[in-house]
Amino acid sequence: MKHILSVNQFKKNDLKNILECASIMEKQCKSGKIKKLLENKIVACIFFEPSTRTRLSFETAALKLGAQVISAENAAYNSSAYKGESIEDTTKMICSYADVVVMRHSKEGAVNQAGSVAKKPIINAGDGGNEHPTQAVLDLYTIKKHLGHLDNLNIAFGFDPKHSRTIRSLALLLTHFKNNHFTFVCPKALNPTLDFLEDMKNRGASFEITDNLSKFKEYDIFYANRLQGERFKSKKEFEKYRKALVITKVLAQGSKTLILDPLPRIDEIEQAVDDLPNAAYFDQAQNGLYVRMALLLYAMETL
């Protein structure tokens, strides 16, 4: 049994195997000849926090691999959690019905709590502002697919590294690869947390922080993420910084900078950018299907 709870559990060789499997899954999907490696298995998708891409791509991944799906789209209100049931008790019950559980929760550490009592694999689909390991792996896959390598990258992250679990998770995974330089682009109030920066230092990462986009065209990758409105202390504070930094078509046009975004998009990327050849965020979302097929196989020890 393999839980997928944190990016910290992955070794470089794990990532290599998962990315290779994802490539095979992409080829099978495009050929229409998919091996039903999870036939007669049941995947539970239990989401206590809203999701479009993560939930639907996991459910689609399960179905394509021959599994059946049971789900709770709004588990905070339409499961017994609403009545006060603990995450541990909820997990024990779900594990009695399903062979693998994909879980998202608004509380940091809640999925780890689930994993501590689970008798079936638990996959972290995002826990509060903490981590989003499966998103980070699909981001790696997208970078490798478009640029051909995961080292020697000059990569920028904007615009809310203080609250963004996707920024944190991808940056940590990229420290496995040599000679990557990280720039965090954000208003000063949204700087990365000190504990995260300390973790990056301990990993030997090279990084800097800036509050402007003046070097946009120098980056190999710009990884944008919306301001995480649900994690701000007040709506007023959120609105203050909401449009402080935006990737516009004028800024991005003519650059070779690969533009990524885990989505949903709010204000961080102008819609006109979508037509540019280096705008890869919708392909990135599509890649989530292939990577999550691979991750289901990894969790079920079929990989």
C-alpha positions in Angstrom: 0.0 0.0 0.0 1.3 3.4 -1.0 -0.3 6.6 0.3 0.5 9.7 -1.7 0.4 12.4 1.0 3.4 14.7 0.4 5.9 15.7 -2.2 8.5 14.9 0.4 7.9 11.2 0.0 9.0 11.0 -3.6 12.6 10.2 -4.5 14.0 11.1 -7.9 13.6 7.5 -9.1 9.9 7.5 -8.1 9.3 10.6 -10.1 11.1 9.1 -13.1 8.9 5.9 -13.0 5.7 7.9 -12.6 6.5 10.3 -15.5 7.4 7.4 -17.7 4.1 5.7 -16.9 2.2 8.9 -17.5 3.7 9.1 -21.0 2.5 5.5 -21.6 -0.9 6.5 -20.4 -1.0 9.5 -22.7 -0.1 7.3 -25.7 -2.8 4.7 -24.7 -5.5 7.4 -24.3 -4.7 8.9 -27.7 -4.7 5.5 -29.4 -7.9 4.5 -27.7 -6.2 1.3 -26.5 -6.1 1.5 -22.7 -5.2 -1.5 -20.6 -7.9 -1.9 -17.9 -5.3 -2.4 -15.1 -7.8 -1.4 -12.3 -10.7 -3.5 -13.5 -13.0 -4.5 -10.5 -11.4 -1.9 -8.3 -13.3 1.0 -6.7 -11.9 4.5 -6.4 -13.5 6.9 -3.9 -13.2 10.7 -4.6 -14.0 12.5 -1.4 -13.8 16.3 -1.6 -14.4 18.5 1.4 -13.3 21.6 -0.7 -14.4 22.6 -4.3 -12.6 21.2 -7.3 -13.1 20.8 -11.0 -9.8 19.6 -12.6 -8.5 17.4 -9.8 -11.7 15.6 -9.0 -12.9 15.1 -12.6 -9.4 14.1 -13.8 -9.1 11.5 -11.0 -12.6 10.1 -11.7 -11.9 10.0 -15.5 -8.5 8.4 -14.8 -10.2 5.7 -12.7 -12.8 5.0 -15.3 -10.3 4.8 -18.2 -8.3 2.2 -16.2 -11.5 0.1 -15.7 -12.2 1.0 -12.1 -15.6 2.2 -10.8 -16.0 5.5 -8.9 -17.9 6.5 -5.8 -17.7 10.2 -4.8 -18.7 13.0 -2.5 -18.4 16.3 -4.3 -19.2 18.5 -1.3 -18.3 16.2 1.6 -18.2 19.0 4.2 -22.0 19.3 3.8 -23.3 16.1 2.2 -21.4 13.5 4.3 -21.5 12.7 8.0 -18.7 15.2 8.5 -21.6 17.7 8.6 -22.9 15.9 11.6 -19.6 16.1 13.4 -18.0 12.8 12.4 -14.2 12.9 12.6 -12.0 12.6 9.6 -10.6 9.4 11.1 -14.0 7.7 11.4 -15.0 8.9 7.9 -11.8 7.5 6.5 -12.3 4.1 8.2 -15.8 3.8 6.6 -14.7 4.8 3.1 -11.8 2.3 3.2 -14.4 -0.4 3.9 -16.0 0.4 0.5 -13.2 1.4 -1.8 -9.8 0.2 -2.8 -8.2 3.7 -3.0 -9.3 7.0 -1.6 -8.6 10.4 -3.2 -9.3 13.1 -0.7 -9.2 16.9 -0.6 -9.7 18.9 2.6 -9.7 22.5 3.6 -7.7 21.8 6.8 -3.9 21.5 6.6 -2.9 18.0 7.8 -6.4 16.5 7.5 -5.4 14.1 4.8 -2.4 13.0 6.8 -4.8 12.2 9.7 -6.8 10.2 7.2 -3.7 8.3 6.2 -2.8 7.5 9.8 -5.9 5.2 10.1 -6.5 4.1 6.5 -6.2 0.5 5.5 -6.3 1.5 1.8 -4.1 3.9 -0.1 -5.0 7.6 0.5 -4.1 10.2 -2.2 -3.8 13.8 -1.1 -5.7 16.0 -3.6 -4.9 19.1 -1.7 -5.0 19.9 2.1 -5.6 23.5 2.8 -2.7 25.8 2.0 -0.3 23.0 2.7 0.4 20.6 -0.3 -0.9 19.4 -3.6 1.4 16.6 -4.5 -0.4 15.2 -7.5 -0.6 18.7 -9.1 3.1 19.1 -8.6 3.8 15.8 -10.4 1.6 16.8 -13.4 3.4 20.1 -13.5 6.7 18.2 -13.7 5.3 16.1 -16.6 4.2 19.2 -18.4 7.6 20.9 -18.1 9.4 17.8 -19.2 7.0 17.4 -22.2 7.5 21.0 -23.4 11.1 21.7 -22.5 12.6 18.2 -22.5 14.4 18.5 -19.2 13.8 19.3 -15.5 17.2 20.7 -14.6 19.0 23.9 -15.5 15.8 25.9 -15.3 15.2 29.5 -14.5 11.7 29.3 -13.1 9.5 32.1 -11.6 6.4 31.6 -9.4 3.7 34.2 -8.9 1.7 35.7 -7.5 0.8 34.3 -4.0 3.6 32.0 -2.8 2.5 32.7 0.8 -0.8 30.8 0.4 -0.3 28.7 -2.7 0.0 24.9 -2.1 0.7 24.3 -5.8 3.7 26.8 -5.8 5.1 25.2 -2.7 4.7 21.6 -3.9 6.2 22.2 -7.4 9.2 24.2 -6.1 10.0 21.5 -3.6 9.8 18.7 -6.2 12.1 20.7 -8.6 14.8 20.8 -5.9 15.5 17.1 -6.9 17.0 18.4 -10.2 20.3 20.2 -10.6 21.0 23.8 -11.2 17.4 25.2 -11.0 17.0 28.8 -10.0 13.7 29.9 -8.4 12.2 33.4 -8.4 9.1 34.2 -6.3 7.2 37.2 -7.8 4.7 38.8 -5.5 3.8 41.8 -3.5 5.9 41.9 -0.3 2.8 41.0 1.8 2.5 37.7 -0.1 6.2 36.6 0.2 6.8 32.9 0.8 6.6 31.8 4.4 9.9 31.7 6.4 9.5 27.9 7.0 9.2 27.2 3.3 12.2 29.4 2.5 14.2 27.6 5.2 13.2 24.2 3.6 14.4 25.5 0.2 17.7 26.6 1.8 18.2 23.2 3.4 17.7 21.6 0.0 20.5 23.8 -1.4 18.1 25.7 -3.7 19.0 29.0 -5.3 16.2 31.5 -5.1 15.3 35.2 -5.0 12.2 37.3 -4.3 10.9 40.2 -6.4 7.8 42.4 -6.6 7.8 43.0 -10.3 7.7 41.3 -13.8 10.6 43.2 -15.3 12.6 40.0 -16.0 9.6 38.0 -17.4 11.3 37.2 -20.7 14.4 35.9 -19.0 12.6 33.0 -17.3 12.3 29.6 -18.9 9.0 29.1 -17.1 6.5 31.4 -15.4 4.3 29.4 -13.1 1.3 31.7 -12.2 -1.3 30.9 -9.7 -4.4 33.0 -8.6 -4.4 34.8 -5.3 -5.9 32.3 -2.9 -8.9 34.4 -1.8 -10.2 31.7 0.5 -7.0 31.8 2.6 -6.9 35.6 3.1 -7.9 37.0 6.5 -10.3 39.5 4.9 -11.9 40.2 1.5 -10.5 43.7 1.7 -6.9 42.4 1.9 -7.5 40.0 -1.0 -8.9 42.8 -3.2 -6.0 45.0 -2.4 -3.5 42.7 -4.1 -5.8 40.9 -6.5 -4.7 42.7 -9.7 -1.3 44.0 -8.5 0.5 41.7 -10.9 -0.9 40.3 -14.2 0.6 38.5 -17.2 -0.7 40.4 -20.2 -0.4 39.6 -23.9 1.8 42.7 -24.3 4.2 41.3 -21.7 4.3 37.7 -22.9 4.2 38.2 -26.6 7.5 37.4 -28.4 8.9 35.6 -25.3 9.8 31.9 -25.1 8.8 31.7 -21.5 6.6 28.7 -20.9 3.5 30.0 -19.1 1.9 27.5 -16.7 -1.1 27.9 -14.3 -2.7 25.1 -12.2 -6.1 26.9 -12.7 -8.7 28.1 -12.1 -7.6 31.5 -13.5 -9.1 34.7 -12.1 -7.0 37.8 -12.8 -3.4 36.5 -13.0 -3.3 35.9 -16.7 -5.1 38.0 -19.3 -7.3 35.9 -21.5 -5.7 37.2 -24.6 -2.5 35.3 -23.6 -4.3 32.0 -24.4 -3.6 32.4 -28.1 0.2 32.6 -27.6 2.2 29.5 -28.5 3.9 29.5 -25.1 0.7 29.5 -23.1 0.6 25.8 -21.9 -1.9 25.9 -19.0 -4.8 24.1 -20.8 -2.4 21.4 -22.0 -1.1 21.2 -18.4 -4.7 20.5 -17.2 -5.1 17.8 -19.8 -1.9 16.2 -18.6 -3.5 15.8 -15.2 -5.5 12.9 -16.6 -2.4 10.9 -17.7 -0.4 11.7 -14.6 -3.3 10.7 -12.3 -3.8 7.5 -14.1 -0.1 6.8 -13.4 -0.5 7.9 -9.7 -3.5 5.6 -9.2 -1.4 2.7 -10.5 1.5 3.8 -8.2 -0.8 3.9 -5.2 -2.3 0.5 -6.1 1.3 -0.9 -6.6 0.4 -1.8 -10.2 3.1 0.6 -11.6 
